[in-house]
Amino acid sequence: MKFRNLFLTLVLSLGVTSVWAQANLLNSKVPSEIGKKSAAQMESDNDKPLPYGYVDDRDVLMGKTVWELIDLDERINFPLYYPIDTMSVGKDRRSLFTVLLNGIKSGKITEVYADDYFNTKKTLSEMSSSFKFIDTTQAGFDIVNSEPEAYKGGTKEVRKKVGRQWVTETVTVPASKTLDPQFIEVRELTAQDISGYKIKGYWYFDKRQSELKYRMLAICPVAPEAREIGSENPDVIELFWIYFPAVRNVLHEAKAFNDKNSAMPITFDHLLNARRFNGVIYKEENVYGDRQIQDYMKDNAQMQLLESERVKEKIRNFEQDMWNY
């Protein structure tokens, strides 16, 4: 009987958590009703991200800050990348980059920085050049060069009478011809162009619970600038750094696709906190000004991967060494 009650409780709890993915799906009469919750569902929906427990500084026996790179080409990291086209899969599904960018545009995400040490804040207008690039095509330049005066505006001085006096004013003269929009090239950065994410986290040993734990501190999408989209070997840059604990509510509202069961999606907050991804350490805090692994192991990708594993094992071994007597 106890086992049966436990089973029923588990089934009911799973049914409640699966409301997001299939809200009103089986009861809707028109497609517009899919995803809309009833008044009772909205009243009982008090789902929030699991709060972090308080950790006193004296309880941290060992701590180490590391930086990792999440490569979106790896299959395990696909839930962070897809869908790249939200129009073809429905309005409820978004990639992680789209969730972050929409949060910045709407003002829900304000802790945006230019560096991973949170020294300088970054605004959306300051990032606009990385997201969108407008240029004239070569054919357009040829047309403008054929009639430069017609496509060139400017200023000229005009004398006019004001009362009994003549005054000289400078007015702007528009160009007599404008270039056809087909000769204007617009490149815009989308979720499809994101190649990976850099994350900053803190590994620490909690002596009160005798456990090695991890706390994510920041996340940063990396991608080529909009001006380099379509080039053969574009250089990727850090678009912006977001302080992770400040955006947990936004990430909790957005769901990543669960390939095992579409009725049980995973929140991005849960996915990242549970480390359901694969990342490679590319830097650890050190006495050399937190230099990266590639700075002291140059031009050897294999040795860089081995060094990354060495750093990971060094952190793991500390926990193992705590149980040696």
C-alpha positions as CSV (number, residue, x, y, z in Angstrom):
1,M,0.0,0.0,0.0
2,K,2.8,2.4,0.8
3,F,4.5,1.6,-2.5
4,R,1.2,2.3,-4.3
5,N,0.7,5.6,-2.6
6,L,4.3,6.6,-3.4
7,F,3.7,5.7,-7.1
8,L,0.5,7.7,-7.3
9,T,2.2,10.7,-5.7
10,L,5.1,10.5,-8.2
11,V,2.6,10.2,-11.2
12,L,0.6,13.2,-9.9
13,S,3.8,15.3,-9.4
14,L,5.0,14.5,-12.9
15,G,1.6,15.4,-14.3
16,V,1.8,18.8,-12.6
17,T,5.3,19.6,-13.9
18,S,4.4,18.5,-17.5
19,V,1.7,21.2,-17.8
20,W,4.0,23.6,-19.5
21,A,4.7,21.4,-22.5
22,Q,1.2,20.2,-23.2
23,A,-0.9,23.0,-21.6
24,N,-4.5,22.7,-23.0
25,L,-3.2,20.6,-25.9
26,L,-5.8,17.9,-25.7
27,N,-8.7,20.2,-24.8
28,S,-8.1,23.0,-27.4
29,K,-10.6,23.5,-30.1
30,V,-8.5,25.9,-32.2
31,P,-4.7,26.2,-32.4
32,S,-4.7,29.5,-30.7
33,E,-5.9,27.9,-27.4
34,I,-2.8,25.6,-27.3
35,G,-0.5,26.7,-24.5
36,K,-3.1,28.8,-22.6
37,K,-3.5,27.7,-19.0
38,S,-6.8,27.8,-17.2
39,A,-7.4,30.1,-14.3
40,A,-7.0,27.2,-11.8
41,Q,-3.7,26.2,-13.5
42,M,-2.4,29.8,-13.3
43,E,-3.3,30.1,-9.7
44,S,-1.6,26.9,-8.7
45,D,1.5,27.6,-10.9
46,N,4.0,28.8,-8.3
47,D,7.0,27.1,-10.0
48,K,10.3,28.9,-9.3
49,P,13.9,28.0,-9.6
50,L,15.3,26.1,-6.7
51,P,17.1,28.6,-4.5
52,Y,20.7,28.2,-3.7
53,G,21.5,27.3,-0.1
54,Y,23.5,29.7,2.0
55,V,27.2,28.9,2.1
56,D,29.2,30.6,4.8
57,D,32.8,31.6,3.8
58,R,34.1,29.5,6.7
59,D,32.5,26.4,5.3
60,V,34.5,26.6,2.0
61,L,37.5,24.5,2.7
62,M,38.8,24.7,-0.9
63,G,37.8,26.8,-3.9
64,K,38.9,27.1,-7.5
65,T,37.5,29.3,-10.3
66,V,37.6,27.8,-13.8
67,W,36.5,28.9,-17.2
68,E,35.0,26.4,-19.7
69,L,34.0,26.4,-23.3
70,I,30.8,24.7,-24.4
71,D,31.1,23.6,-28.0
72,L,27.6,23.6,-29.7
73,D,28.8,21.2,-32.3
74,E,28.7,18.4,-29.8
75,R,25.5,16.4,-29.7
76,I,25.1,16.6,-25.9
77,N,25.0,20.4,-26.2
78,F,22.3,20.5,-28.9
79,P,19.5,21.5,-26.4
80,L,21.4,24.8,-25.9
81,Y,21.6,25.5,-29.7
82,Y,18.3,24.4,-31.2
83,P,15.9,25.6,-32.4
84,I,17.6,28.1,-34.5
85,D,14.4,29.0,-36.4
86,T,11.6,29.7,-33.9
87,M,9.0,30.3,-36.6
88,S,9.0,26.6,-37.7
89,V,8.7,24.9,-34.3
90,G,6.3,27.1,-32.4
91,K,6.5,30.2,-30.2
92,D,7.2,28.3,-27.0
93,R,10.6,26.9,-27.9
94,R,13.7,29.1,-28.0
95,S,17.4,28.5,-28.2
96,L,19.4,29.7,-25.2
97,F,20.8,32.7,-27.2
98,T,17.3,33.8,-28.2
99,V,16.2,33.6,-24.5
100,L,19.2,35.7,-23.4
101,L,18.9,38.3,-26.1
102,N,15.1,38.7,-25.7
103,G,15.7,39.1,-21.9
104,I,18.2,41.9,-22.6
105,K,15.9,43.6,-25.1
106,S,12.9,43.5,-22.7
107,G,14.9,44.7,-19.7
108,K,14.5,41.5,-17.7
109,I,18.2,40.9,-17.9
110,T,20.3,43.9,-16.7
111,E,23.4,42.3,-15.3
112,V,25.3,42.4,-18.7
113,Y,29.0,43.0,-18.7
114,A,31.8,43.4,-21.2
115,D,34.2,41.1,-19.3
116,D,34.1,38.1,-17.1
117,Y,35.2,40.0,-14.0
118,F,32.1,42.2,-14.1
119,N,34.1,45.4,-14.3
120,T,32.2,47.2,-17.1
121,K,28.5,47.0,-17.8
122,K,27.4,46.7,-21.4
123,T,24.2,48.1,-23.0
124,L,22.3,46.9,-26.0
125,S,23.2,49.9,-28.0
126,E,26.9,49.2,-27.4
127,M,26.4,45.7,-28.7
128,S,24.4,46.6,-31.8
129,S,27.4,46.7,-34.1
130,S,28.1,43.1,-33.3
131,F,24.6,42.0,-34.0
132,K,23.9,43.9,-37.2
133,F,26.0,45.1,-40.1
134,I,24.8,47.2,-43.0
135,D,27.0,47.7,-46.1
136,T,26.7,48.6,-49.8
137,T,27.4,45.8,-52.2
138,Q,30.1,46.1,-54.9
139,A,27.4,46.6,-57.6
140,G,26.0,49.4,-55.5
141,F,29.4,51.1,-55.2
142,D,29.7,50.9,-59.0
143,I,26.4,52.6,-59.5
144,V,27.3,55.4,-57.0
145,N,30.7,55.9,-58.6
146,S,29.0,56.3,-62.0
147,E,27.0,59.3,-60.8
148,P,28.7,60.5,-57.6
149,E,27.0,63.9,-57.6
150,A,23.5,62.5,-57.9
151,Y,23.9,60.1,-55.0
152,K,25.8,62.6,-52.8
153,G,24.0,64.9,-50.6
154,G,25.5,67.8,-48.8
155,T,25.0,71.3,-47.4
156,K,24.8,74.7,-49.0
157,E,24.4,78.3,-47.9
158,V,21.2,80.0,-48.6
159,R,20.5,83.8,-48.2
160,K,17.1,84.8,-47.2
161,K,15.5,88.0,-46.0
162,V,14.3,88.1,-42.4
163,G,12.5,91.3,-41.7
164,R,14.7,94.1,-43.2
165,Q,17.9,92.1,-43.0
166,W,19.4,89.4,-45.2
167,V,20.8,86.4,-43.3
168,T,22.8,83.4,-44.5
169,E,21.7,79.9,-43.4
170,T,23.2,76.5,-44.0
171,V,20.7,73.9,-45.2
172,T,21.0,70.2,-45.9
173,V,20.5,69.2,-49.5
174,P,19.3,65.6,-50.0
175,A,20.7,63.5,-52.8
176,S,18.7,63.6,-56.0
177,K,19.0,59.8,-56.3
178,T,18.9,57.1,-53.7
179,L,20.4,53.6,-54.0
180,D,18.0,50.8,-54.5
181,P,17.6,48.6,-51.4
182,Q,18.7,45.5,-53.4
183,F,22.2,46.9,-53.4
184,I,22.2,47.2,-49.6
185,E,23.6,44.2,-47.8
186,V,22.3,43.5,-44.2
187,R,24.0,40.9,-42.1
188,E,22.3,40.1,-38.8
189,L,23.6,37.8,-36.1
190,T,21.1,35.0,-35.2
191,A,21.0,31.9,-33.0
192,Q,22.3,29.9,-36.0
193,D,25.6,31.8,-35.8
194,I,26.4,31.0,-32.2
195,S,29.3,28.6,-32.1
196,G,29.5,28.0,-28.3
197,Y,29.3,29.5,-24.8
198,K,32.0,30.4,-22.3
199,I,31.0,29.8,-18.7
200,K,32.7,30.9,-15.5
201,G,32.2,28.7,-12.4
202,Y,33.4,28.1,-9.0
203,W,34.3,24.6,-7.6
204,Y,34.3,24.4,-3.9
205,F,34.5,21.8,-1.1
206,D,31.8,22.4,1.5
207,K,33.2,21.0,4.7
208,R,29.9,21.2,6.5
209,Q,28.3,18.7,4.0
210,S,31.7,17.1,3.1
211,E,30.9,17.5,-0.6
212,L,32.5,19.0,-3.7
213,K,30.0,21.4,-5.3
214,Y,29.9,23.7,-8.3
215,R,28.3,27.1,-8.7
216,M,28.0,28.8,-12.1
217,L,28.9,32.5,-12.0
218,A,28.6,33.8,-15.6
219,I,27.8,32.8,-19.1
220,C,28.9,34.3,-22.4
221,P,27.8,33.4,-26.0
222,V,30.6,33.4,-28.5
223,A,30.1,34.0,-32.2
224,P,31.6,35.9,-35.2
225,E,30.6,39.5,-35.5
226,A,27.8,40.3,-37.9
227,R,30.3,41.8,-40.4
228,E,32.2,38.5,-40.7
229,I,29.1,36.2,-41.2
230,G,29.6,34.2,-44.4
231,S,33.4,34.6,-44.5
232,E,35.5,31.4,-44.7
233,N,37.4,31.6,-41.3
234,P,35.6,34.2,-39.2
235,D,37.0,35.1,-35.8
236,V,34.7,34.5,-32.9
237,I,34.3,37.0,-30.1
238,E,32.7,37.2,-26.7
239,L,29.4,39.0,-27.3
240,F,28.6,39.7,-23.7
241,W,29.0,38.3,-20.2
242,I,25.9,37.8,-18.0
243,Y,26.0,37.3,-14.2
244,F,24.3,33.9,-14.0
245,P,22.6,34.1,-10.5
246,A,20.8,37.3,-11.7
247,V,19.1,35.6,-14.7
248,R,17.9,32.3,-13.1
249,N,14.2,33.4,-13.2
250,V,14.4,34.2,-16.9
251,L,16.1,30.9,-17.7
252,H,13.6,29.0,-15.5
253,E,10.7,30.3,-17.6
254,A,12.3,29.1,-20.8
255,K,12.4,25.4,-21.5
256,A,14.9,23.3,-23.4
257,F,13.8,20.3,-25.5
258,N,13.9,16.9,-23.8
259,D,14.6,14.2,-26.5
260,K,13.5,11.4,-24.1
261,N,10.0,12.9,-23.3
262,S,8.6,16.0,-24.9
263,A,6.0,16.2,-22.1
264,M,8.7,16.8,-19.6
265,P,10.9,19.7,-20.9
266,I,14.0,20.9,-19.0
267,T,14.4,24.5,-17.9
268,F,17.6,26.1,-19.0
269,D,18.3,26.9,-15.4
270,H,18.1,23.3,-14.4
271,L,20.1,22.2,-17.4
272,L,23.0,24.5,-16.6
273,N,22.9,24.0,-12.9
274,A,22.8,20.3,-13.2
275,R,25.7,20.5,-15.7
276,R,23.9,18.5,-18.4
277,F,26.4,19.6,-21.0
278,N,30.0,19.0,-21.9
279,G,32.5,21.8,-21.4
280,V,36.3,22.0,-21.8
281,I,38.3,24.0,-19.3
282,Y,40.3,26.7,-21.1
283,K,41.5,28.7,-18.1
284,E,41.8,28.5,-14.3
285,E,42.7,31.2,-11.8
286,N,46.4,31.3,-11.3
287,V,49.3,33.4,-10.2
288,Y,50.1,34.4,-13.8
289,G,47.1,36.8,-14.1
290,D,44.7,34.0,-14.9
291,R,46.4,33.2,-18.2
292,Q,44.7,30.7,-20.5
293,I,46.0,27.2,-21.3
294,Q,46.7,28.2,-24.9
295,D,49.0,30.9,-23.6
296,Y,51.5,28.5,-22.2
297,M,50.8,25.5,-24.5
298,K,50.9,27.0,-27.9
299,D,50.0,25.3,-31.2
300,N,49.3,21.9,-29.7
301,A,45.6,21.2,-29.4
302,Q,46.2,17.7,-27.9
303,M,48.4,19.0,-25.1
304,Q,45.8,21.7,-24.4
305,L,43.1,19.1,-23.9
306,L,45.4,17.0,-21.7
307,E,46.1,20.1,-19.6
308,S,42.4,20.8,-19.3
309,E,41.9,17.2,-18.0
310,R,44.8,17.7,-15.6
311,V,43.1,20.8,-14.1
312,K,39.8,18.9,-13.8
313,E,41.5,15.9,-12.1
314,K,43.3,18.2,-9.7
315,I,39.9,19.5,-8.5
316,R,38.4,16.0,-8.3
317,N,41.4,14.6,-6.4
318,F,41.0,17.2,-3.6
319,E,37.7,15.6,-2.7
320,Q,39.1,12.1,-2.9
321,D,42.1,13.1,-0.7
322,M,39.7,14.3,2.0
323,W,38.7,10.7,2.6
324,N,42.3,9.4,3.1
325,Y,43.2,8.7,6.7
